[in-house]
Amino acid sequence: MSYPYFGRREDARLLTGAGRYTADWTLPGQLHAAFLRSDHAHARILSVNTAAAREAPGVVAVLTGADAAAVGYGRGKAALPYKGRDGMALLTPQAPALAQDRVRYVGDPVALVVAETPAQAQDAAELVMVEYEALPAVSDVDAALADGAPQLHPDVPGNLCFDYEYGDAAAAEAAFADAAHVVQLDLTSDRVVGNPMEPKAALARWDGDVLELWTATQGMVALRDSLCGLTGLPPGQVRVRAQDVGGGFGIRGPAYPEHAALALAAKRTGSPVKWIATRSETFLSDYHGRGLRMRGELALDAAGRFLAIRHQWVCDQGAYPVATGPLISTLNPAMMCTGPYRIPAVHGRHRLALTNTVPITAYRGAGRPDMAYAVERLVDEAARQLGHDRLALRRLNLLPADAFPYTLPTGGPMAATYDSGDYPGLLDMAAEAADWAGFEARRAETAGRGKLRGIGVGVFVEPSGGVVPRDEVAITFDAEGGVRVHNVTHSSGQGHETVFPEIVAGVLGLDPASITLHQGDPDGLPLFGGGAFASRSMLSHGAATAVAAREVVRKGLDLAADALEAAAADIEYQAGAYRIVGTDRSVTLVELARPAEGQESGPLDTTTALPAGRAFPSGAHVAEVEVDPETGEVALQRYVAVDDCGVVLNHTLLDGQIMGGIAQGLGQVFGEQCVYDEGGQLLSGSFMDYAMPHAEMLRGITLMERPVPSPNNPLGVKGAGEAGTTGSLPAAMNAVLDALRPAGVRRLDMPASAQRVWAALRAASA
């Protein structure tokens, strides 16, 4: 099977302004909505007076928490398929889609105003008068678990909504007791805001008893089912629609309470209702990412071999555990808790706490970059304390290429098994490409200019795929000879319109231009599957697509035998045609596949389902930075990423995924930080206060591949969506610390902003 090298066929549409995002959808008679949001982090709602708003020009309806509660439209309920420590189940408090009785974070939606124009809705929302009784708030995750902390929900005692444990505590304790060296670090992975280019928006309409929702999504089935959880509607009564999506990153996976409130507004008014968030609402209401406090410990013997590792995490869940927030704080990091190393004993405990802040969900990497950061920072610290070469210490402990499949020593039914890889090969390739051996000469040259230079590496392995039980894909043919691929994943920049047709073309031997993708079509074939998250699109939907295409070829053989009046054993398939071996008698696949006149489906239309597979991509990333000690400014000088994403289907798309992930990782390393004050007020709620990554940050990037096929799926792919972020956090921060250590700085955590680096240098020289 061969896959042609192409760019992205969707780019012509998107770059010429022909894309269609949520705000571009307009329905006859539509109304417009605006939300009134809480300006208190924690307060009791004493009264909500909507009289003035209802009388305002153009206003059609005003909804409050009482309206949402009356019909049972809520915030949704996070769920976990496994128990925690001592059999603990996830505690998931319920609340209406619009706040009732209490608000629990700044930005909590309290009322919804529907009017004839967006301006009228916004003006009227400001007329809704809410009387609050302020309550004590807690915005710090450690403080939330302390004795006497303000309690967010009566049914979540101590604000602890889940306590997760993995590994063998006794085995780890014994290994630490016998260790020659123990290294410990306390780290943070601060809150970040997803900030997609397209703000959150939705258009809701009822078609009889069926709710139609136009909104940005990473997968129509996933969002549909999430919305069913908010509204109580059965899946058959919800249709989710989207064409183009301006950024996903994990935060486009779940339905939001705003979606449920808009659905209620559309039902009450009998008209379509449209809402487009402001950028301020993005900061205040889009679910955030990260929010972790991490303590890691590594035990080593006298030769430097790793004996055991321990993780103690406190994971912020915001005011409510939502969507995948609990899962990405527990299972994802546990599935890579030893990194790419052979470590015989492990123990981890992750406590999930509620705070008066925006809820947490998956954000690019979804727990993976955080665990890679924790492990690789520990390894670098061990090398520093023991006087070992950083690369040599890693080579001593990396799993060899013949170790697979390798099951982590976490134990239990959720234990991960790495499928394949070559971790030493990745490290060697990255070190050579980055000219690690010549670094000291570059450091000396930089010192001559009065600046500091550092180099760092991050070697990682991460889980991809899984999430849902199965993924379904269909291939159909039309009367004009066109081929259509149908699935329920949804692209938010990955290039699905390009790569799925390429997969089918590679199997069928057809021109990819004759094949089109129909993704997430609620009016199309009734398919099931997960969305574009967890680096799973190619691993799951791509593999199912290849299997479906092979099934088309197999089914066509019998039809070809009848058409050619020959035995099936005498027929070969090549370049889109069946041919009797040794003759010129042939019939094309498209001829056989065309639907009969008056029929919608053809004889070769095929639907295939595959169990959702899992794989473990890996990589070695090297970053080199220069620091100006006078200003604290950190400049990335070069960056090498060597990744094993399994079989590569399209190099252009792979490079885009890796580069985008690196940009988001470097954004977190060098500036992104969501900051709340002690009272729960968001201090970084605009681009004036929140540092986004810029293109100038991405200098000297070299992307390379060292693929080892995965045995877990028919394509041998592993996934690439999270890899850039997972590798860049440890590589870049290890480089920053390497630059600062000669100046006496021993500890620094993300973000390595100019101010924090400058302060660390001044403190070290004091």
N, C-alpha and C positions, 0 to 999 in steps of 0.2 A: 504494500500500500504506500502511495506517495502523496504528499501534501504540497501543493504549489505554494510558492512564496508570493503573497499579495500584501498590499497595504490594508486600508480599511475602507470598505465600500460605502459605509455610512457617512464618511467625512464630507463628501461633496454636499450632501444635504445639510449637515450640521454647520459647516463653515460658510454656507451661503445664506444662512438665516431661514432655511426651510424646515428646521426642526419644529416639533410641536410638543411643548411642555404643558404642564397643568394650566398655567395662566392663559394659554392660547386657546383653550376650549371655551366655547360660548354656546349656550343653549337658549332657545326662545323663551322669553319671559323670566329669565333668571334674576334672582335677587342677590344681594351682597351682604356679607356678614362681617362683624367685628367683635372681638372678645374684650371684655373687661377682665383684667388680671389683678391678682392680689399684689399689693405693695408691702404686705407683711410676710415675714418668713413663717410665723406661727401665730395664729390668732383665732379666737372664737367669733363666728359670724353672729351678731346680735340681730341684725335686720338688713334686708335688701329692699330699697325703695326704687321701683322702676317707673313710677308714675310720670316723671318728667321725660324720661326716655321714650315712653310709649306715645307721648303727645308730640314728639319732635317731628319735623318735616320728613316725609318719606318712610317713616318707620312702619314696618308691617308686623313685627313680632319682637318680643323680648323674652328670653328664656333664662331660667335660673336653676340652681341645684334641685329645687323642689320639682321642677318639671322633669329633669333627668331621672330623679329618684322615682317619680310616679310611674314611669314606663320601664324602669330597671336598666337604663343605659348607664354603664359604669366606666371605670378606668381600665378594666381588664384585669386579668389575674395571671401572674407569672406562675409557672409550674415547673417542677423538676421531676424527672423519672427515677430519682434515687433518694435515699435517706441520708441524713447527716450523722453527726456524732451522736452516739447513744440512741440511734433511731429517730433523730429529730427530723420532722418534716418542715418544709419551707413555710413560714408564716406569711400569708398574703392578705393584708387587710383590704377590705372593700370600701369603695367610695363612689359616688355618682360622677358622671363625666364632667359635670360642673359642680364646684365645691358647695357642700351643704354642711352647715354647723361649724366646720373648721376649714381654714386654709393652712397648708403645711409647707409651702415654699413660695418665694417671690416669683410670680409668674403663673401661679396656680389659676386656672380659668374659673371665674366666678359667675359671669353672665355672658350671654350671647345676644347681640342685637342684629336684627335682620331689617334691611332697608332697601330702597330702590337703587341707591348708588353706594359705592364704597365710602365716599366722603360723608354721606348722611349717616351711615352705620357707625363710622368712627366718631362723628360728633355726638351722636345719641349715646354711645357707650360711655362717654365721659359724663353723661347726665345721670347715670345709675349711681345711686348713693348707697354705700355699704357702711354700716356701723360695725366696727371691730372692737373686740376686747383683746388687747395684745397679750400673748402668752410667752413664757421663756422659750427661747429657740436655741438649738445646737447645730452648728454647721461643721464642726470638726469631728471626724469619724472616731478618733480615739476618745474624745470627750463624750461622744454619744453613748459609749459603753461603760463609762465611769459611773460609780455609785452616785445617786442623786441627780443624774442628768435629766433634763426635761424629756418627758415621754411623748412620743409622737402619736402612738396608737395604743389604746388600752389592751388590745389583744396581741401586742408584741412587747412582752415584758423586757425591760432593760434595753429596748431598741435592737435586740439581737434577733434578726429574722431567720438566720440559718447559721449552723455551725458544722463545718465540713472537715472531715479527717481522712487521710489516706496514708498508706505505707504501714510500717511496723515500728511503733514507738520504742519498744523494748530493744529490737535489733539495732536501731539507730543509736539509742542511748549507750548500748554496749560498745558499739564501734567508736563513738566519741570518747568513751572512757579509756579505750586502748590507744587512741590516736597520739601520734607524736606531735602533731600541730593541729590547731583549731583556728579557723578564721571566721569572723562574724562581721556582718554589715547590716546597717539599718538604712533602707532606701525608700524612696517614694516614686510613684508614678502618678503625677498630679492629674486632676481633672482637665479634660480638653473638650472643646466644642467642635462638633463635626463640620459645621459651616459649609455645607454644599453650595455650589453656585446658585442652584435653584432653591429659594426658600420654600418652607413647607406651605403647601396649598392644596385645596380640595374643592371639588364641585360635586354636590350630592343631588340626586334626583330619584324620585320613586316612580317606577313603572308598574302600576297596580300595587301588589304587595312585594315587589322586588326592588331592593335598594341598589342603585347604580352609583358608583363612586369613582370619579376621575381624580387620580392623585399619583404622585411619584412613588414608585415601588421598586423593590429589588426582587419581587416575585409575587405574582397575583394570587396564587393559592395561599401562600403564607400570610399575606396581608388580609385576604378574605377571611381566613380562619381566625386571625387575630381580631378582626372587626366583628365576627360572629360572637367572639367571647365578650366583647364590649356591649353588644346589643341584644344578645340572646337569639338572634335570627339564625335559622338553619343555613348551611352553605348554599343550598339551592335558591335562596332568596337574596343573595348578595352577588353583585357583579362588580369587579374591580377593573378599571380601564386605565391604560397609560400607553403613550407612544414613546416619547423620549423622556429621559430622566437626567436631570442636571446634577448628578452626584449621589452616591449611596452611602458607602463607608460603614454600613451596619445600621445606621440610624433610620434608614428607609425600610427596615424589615417589618417593624410592628405597626399596628394601627394605634393612633393616639386618641386621647379623650376628645380632642377637637373634632375628629372624624365622627364620633358618635353624636356629639352635640349638633353638628351640621346635618346629620341624617335626621335627627329629631326636628330640626328647624325646617327641613324640606318637607317632612310629613305634616307638620303643623300648618305651614303656609300653602301647601299644595303646589309649590313652585320649586324649580331648581335653585339651590343656594350655593354661592361661590365665595370662597375666602382665600386671600393671599396674605401670608404672614409678612410682617416687616422684618428687617434684619434684627431689630431689637428683640422681636418675638423669637427669632431663631436662637439667640443667646439665652432667652428666658424660658423657652418651652420645648425646644428640641432636646431629646434625651442626650445627656453628656456621656463621655467615655472615661475609662481609667478610674481614677480616684482610689488609689491603693497605697497602703503603708505595708512595707515588706521587711521582714527580718530574715536573713539567710545565714546559715552556718555550714561550713564545709570542714570535714575531718580528713586529715592526710596522714600517711605513714611517713617514716623517716626518709624514704626515697622519693616522696612526692606523689605517691599513688593515692587516689581518692578512695576513701573508705565509706563515707556516709555524707548525706546532705539533709538539712532540715530547713523547712520553710514555715514561718509564722506570718500570716497575712491578716490584715484588717481591711475589709473591702467595703467602701462606701456604696450604698444602694440608693442614696437620695431619700426622698420622702416616701416612696413606695417601691417595692421590688417589682420590676416590670419586664415584660418581654424576655429577652435572653440575658438580662443583667446577672441573675444568680448563676446561670450556667457558665457564662464566660469568666466568672470570678472563682469558679471551683473546678469544673471538669477540664476545661481547656488547658489551664496551666498545669493541672495534675498529670495530664497526658504527655508532658514534656519536662517533668520536674527534675530529671537528672541531666537534661540537655543531651548533647551528643556523646556523653561520656559513660564509661562503665563504672557505675557506682553501686556497690552491693546492697547498701541499706539506705532507706529514705523514710522520712516522716514529714507530713505536712498537716497544718491546721489552718483553715481559712474561715474567719468569722465575718459574717455579713451584717453590717449595721445600717440603721436608718438615721438619716439626718434631715434637717430642714433645708434641703437643697433640691435642685432638679434631679429626677430619677436618672439612673445609670443604665445604659444598654451597651450592646456591642459597638465598638468603634474599631476601625481597621486594625486587624490583628487579634482583637477580642481576647485578651489575656495572654496571648502568645508572646508579644514583644516584652511584656512585663516579666514573664518567667525567664525568657532569654536574657534580659537585662540583669535579673537577679543572679542567675547562674554565672554569666560571663564576668560580671563585676567581682563575684567571689573568686573566680579563677585568677583574674588579674591581681587581686589583693593577695591571694595566696602566693603568687609568684613574687610579688614585691616583698612580702614579709620573709619568705624563705630564701630569697636571693636567686630564684630560678629564672631562666629565660622563659618569657611568656609563651613562645611558640613551642619550646621543648616540653614544658609542663603539659600543654594541651596534647601534643603528640603522644606523650607517655600514657595519657588517659582516654584518648578518643577510642570509640568503638571501631574495630578494624572492619574492612570491607567484607570479610567473611563471617561476620557476627550475625547476619540477618537470616531469618526474622529474629528480632530481639524483643523480649517482653520485659517491660520495666518492673522493678521490684516493688511496685506499689500494692500488689495483691488486690483481691476482690474482683467482682464482675466488670468493673470499669477500667481494669488495667489495660494499658495501651501496648500494642506490639508494633514496633517499627518495621516497615516492610522491606526497605532496601536502601542502600546508600553507600557512599565512599567518603566519609568525613575526613580522614587524613588527606585524601587526594584533593578535596575542596580547599583545605587549609594550605597545602603546598602550592596549589595553583594560584590562590589569592596572594600569598606571600611573594611569590615570584613576580606576578603581574604588578604588584604594588612596590616592587623593589625594596622590600623590607631590609635586605642586607645593606643597601646603600643609605638607609635612613640617617645614621649617625652623622654622615657627612653633610646631609641637608640640615640636620639640627645645628651643626656647628656654623654653617653658613648663615642660618637664621639668627643665631645668637650674635653673630658679628654685626647684624643690623639692629640689635637691641630688642629682638623679639624672641618668643618662646615657640617651640615646635613639638608636636606630639604625634604619635602614631598608635592606633588601637585596632584590635581585631574582635570580631564577634562571630563565633561558630555556633550554629543553631540547628535544631530540628523541631518541626512543629506539626501538629495534626491538621489535616484538611479533610473535607467531605463529611459524610454522615448527615446528621441532623434529622432527616425524615426517613421513613421506612423504605420508600422506593421512589423512582423517578420514571415517568412515562414520556415517551416520544413517539410521534407519528410521522410518517412520510406518505404524502399523497401526490397524485398526478392529475393534471387537467387535460382537457381535450386538445389544447394547443401545444402540448408537449412540455409544459412547465412542470417543475418538481417543487413541492412545498415541504418544508420541515416545520413541524409544530411542536412546541414545548411550552412550559409554564415559567421558565426562568425569565429574568428581565435584565437587559443591559443598562448600565448607568455609566457607560464609557469603555467597557471591556472589548467591544468589537464583535458582538455575537452575530450580527448580520453578515459578517465576513467569514468567521471561522466555522460556524455550523454548516453552511453550504459547502465549504471546503472539505469538511469531513465526509459529507455525502458524495461529493464529486470524486474524492480519492477512492471510495469504494466502488461507485458505479461507473467510473471512467467517463464522466460527463463534464461539460464545461461548467465551472461554478457559477457563471453568469446566468445559467438557465435555472438555477436553484435559488429559492427565496425562503427566508425565515419568517414564520408567523409565531411570535412569542407572546405569551400571556394574553391570548384572545378569549374573553369570556363567552363570545358568541361562536367560537370554534369548537373543535373536538373536546369532549370532556376528559381532560387529562389531569393527572395528579403529579405533584413533585415539589421539591424545595426550590428556593430562589437563588439569586446570585449572592451568596454569602458563604463564609467558611471555605473560600477557595475551592468551591465544589462544582462550578458550572461545567468545566470540561471533564472533570473526574466522574461526574454523575450523568448529566444530560449529554455531554459529548460522547461518553462511552455507550449510553443507550442509543444515541443517534447512529453510531457506527454499527451496533448490533442490528438495528432496524434496517439499515442499508444492506447489510449482508443477508438479512432475511428476505429482502426484496429480490436480491439476485437468486437466492435459493428457490423462492416461489416462482420466479420467472422461468426457471429451467424447464418445468413441466409444461408451461404454456409454449415455450419455444420448441419443445419436442413435438407437440401437436402441430404447431404452425409449420415446422420444417419436415414433418413426417419422418422423424428419426428418433432413435433411442436416446434417452437423456445422457447415457454414458458416452455417446459419440459427440456430444456438444460441449464446446468450451465458451466461456464468457470473457470478453476482453473489449476494452474501449467502448463500452456502452452497447455492445451487440453480442448476440448468441450466434455462434457459427459452427456448422458441422466441420469437425476436424478434417483438414486436408482438402476442403472444398471452398468454393466462393459463395455457397448458399448460407445466408444469414438473415436475421431479423433483429431489429433494434429493440432495446428495452422499452424505449418510449412508445414504440408502436404497440407492444404488448400491454403496456400499462394504461393506455388511454381508456377513459370510461366509455362504455357503450352509449350510443345516442340516447338521450333522455335520462341517463343515469348520472348521479352526482359522484359516486365513488367508482374506482376502477379495480380490476382484479389484483393489482399489485399494491394497493394501498395497505399500509402495514402500521400497526401500533405495537410497540414493545415496552415492557417495563423491566427495569433492573433494580435489584436491591441497592440502596444508596451506599456506595463504596467509601472507604477511607484510605488515605495514604499519608505519608510523612515526608513532605519536601524538606530540604535542608540547604544550608549554604554557609559560606565563609565570606564575611565582608570586612574590608580594611579601610579605615578612614585616616586621613592625615590632615592636621589642622595647624594653623599658625595663630598665635595669641599676641595681641598688642598689650603689654603690661601697663601702659599708660592709660589706656581706655577700657581694657577688659574685652575689647572686640575679638571675637573668634571667627576666623575665616577658614572655610574648608578648602584645602589645597588640592586634594585628590581623593578619589573614592573608587575602590574596586569591589565589585560584587560578583562572586562566583556562586551560581545557584544550581541546585539539582531539583528541577521541577518535573522530572521524568521526561518522557518523550515530548519534544517541542513540536507543536502543530503549526504555529505561525510566529516567526521571530519578531515581526513588527509588534504584534499584540503582546508578546511576552515582554519585550523591552519596555513597552508602555506601562504594563502592570508593575514591573520591578521599579522603574523610575518613579512612578506615582507613589508607590509605597515608601521609597527612600525619601521623597519630598515630605511626606507626612511624618515620617519618623524624625527627620532632621528638624521639622517644625517643632516637634515636642522637645527635642534635645536643646534647641537653641532659643526657644522663646515662648511657645504656647503654654499658657497656664491660666486656668479658670480659678479666679480668686473670690472667695466670700469673706466678709468680715465676721466677727463673732456673733453678730445679730442676724446673720443669714442674708445680708444684702450682697448682691452680686456686684463686685467692684470692677470686673473686666467684661462689661456687657456691651462693648462696641469695638470696632476696629481701631478706635483711638486708644484702647486699653488692652487689646488682645493682639498679640504679635503673630500674624500669619506668616508661613514660609514664602519666600520670594524666589524668583527664577535665578537671581544672582547667587543664591546659596548653592545651586547645583553646578559646581564647576569641577572639571576634571573627572567626570564620571566614566568609568569603564565597566561595561556589563559583559559577563562571560557565563558560559554554561558548562556544566560537567554532569550530563544527565545519566541517571541510572533508572531504567524503566521500573515502574511499579508492577508487581505481579498481581495486584488486587483489582485491576480493571482491564478491559480488552484493549484500551488504547495505550496503556503503560504510562499515563499521565499522573501527575501528583498535585498540581495546582500551583498558582503563582501570586494570587491576589494579596496575600499578607506578607510575603517573604521580604519585600523591601523594607517594610516597617519593622519586622521582627529582627532583621539583621542590623539595621541602622542605629537603633537605640544603644545596644552595647558597644558597637564598633566606634560610634562617634563619641560617646561619653568616656570610653576607655582612652581614646585619643586625647581628649581634653585633659583628663587626669594625668596622662603621661606628659603633656606639655607643662602642667602646673607643678608637678612634684619637684623638679629641680629648684623651684622658687619656694619650696617649703609647704605647699598646699597638700594636705593628705586626704581631705574629705570634701567632696562637692557633689551635689545631686542635681538632677534636672529641675528646671531648665538652666543651661549654662549661658544665661543672658550676659550681656556686657556688664551690667550692674553687679550681678552676683559674682562673676569672675573677678571683677575689679575689687569687690569687697573681700573676697577670699584671699587675693594677693596682698591686700593691705593688712589683713589680719595676720597673715603668715609672716610678714616682715616687721610687725610691731614688736 
